[in-house]
């Protein structure tokens, strides 16, 4: 992980890349290598897809996640889509969720499910929209 090299003592949640800042850096780098006769790239939108921790099982990460979403979306170009994480639970012999002394299910792990599919669908949706714009422009010429 980059955090282990760049800032090994820092907590993982403190090492997130700000999506808008990252996108702006990419656009700036792209524009620096463009030829003189090419129009500079302009950042229109940033789509962020990420897993959302449970407010019951992971209240602090949940709160951080929500605060980051609010912060990132202050710029209208940023849209954050959150998808709840899938939690795995310890099971009893009968297959029921095992609980602790407070009756809370015992979590054994968690997975991000469907984020990669959401990203792929967004790429396909935007590609289709771009093709429609190109076709419309051809008809207007």
N, C-alpha and C positions, 0 to 999 in steps of 0.2 A: 504494500500500500504506500502511496505517496506520503501519507501522514507520518508513517514510520521513518521515512527518510528526512522529510522537510521539518516536521515538528513532532518528534516522537513522544513528548510529554503531554501533548494536547489531546483532550477528549475528542472522540470521533465526531460527535455532533458539532463541535466547534470548528471543524475543518471542511464544512460544506462549501462548494463553489456556488457563488451567487449566479443564477442562470443568466440574468440580464447583463451583468458585467462580463461574463464569459462570452456571451454572444457578441457583445460589442467588440471585444478583443479579436474574435474571429473575423468580424466584418472589417475591422481596421487592418488586420493582417492581409486579408483578401484584397482590399483596395490598394494596399501598397505594392502588390505585384501585378495589378491590372495594367494593361497597355494604355497609353495616353488617349487613344481614340475610344476607349470603352468607358461607359458610364459607371460611376462608382456604385457599389452595392449599398442598399439601404435596408436596415433592419425593420421589418414590419411587425413581426410577432415572435414570441418565444413561448413554446409549449413545454410545460413541465408535467411529467407523470411520475408519481411516486406513491409508495405504500404508506398507509396511514395506520400508525399503532393504535391499539385499543385504549380508550380512556380508562377502562377498568384494569387491564393488565399492565399497561405502560403509561400511567398518567403524565409523567414528566416528558417522555419523548412525544406523546400525543400533543401536549401543550406547546412544545418547541416546534413541532411540525406545523401546527395551526398558526403560530406566530410568524414562522418563516413564510408560509403561504400569504398571509396578510401583508408582510413586508414586501415580498417579491411582486405582488399584484398592485402595489401602489402605482406602478407604471402600467398604463393601459395596454401596452404591448405584451404583457406577460399574463398567461392564463395557466393556472395550476389545477390539475386534475388529481384528486386523491382517491385511492382505492384501498379499502380496509385490508390489512394484513390478515392472513389465514393462520390461526393458532392451532398448534397440536397440543393435545392434553394427555396427561397420564390417565390410564384407564384401569378400572377395577377388573377383577376376574370375570364379572358378568358383562363387561364392555361399557359400563357407565363411566362418565367422567369422574375421576377421583377428585376429592376436595380436601382443602386444608381444614384446620380446626375452626375457621371462620365460615366454612361453607363455600369458599371460593375455589373454582376449578384450578387444578395444578397444571400450569403451562410447562410443556417440555421443549417447545420450539415454536418458531414462526416462519412463515414464508411469504414472499411477495408473489402474488398470483395475478397474472393478466396484464401487468404493466408493459411487457414487451409486445403483447398483442395490441394494446391501446396505441403504442408508438407506431407500430406498423400500419394500423388503420388510419392514423392521422396522416402519415406519409401518403398513403393511397388516396385519401380524401383530398389533400392539398394538391396532389398530382392531377387528379381529375378536375379540380377547379382551375388549375393552371391551363390544362388542355382546353377547357371550355373558353377561357379568355383568349387563348391563341386562335381558336376556331372562329370566335366572334370577330376578332380583329381581321381575320382573313376575309370574312364576309363583308366587312365595312369598307375594305380597300377597293 
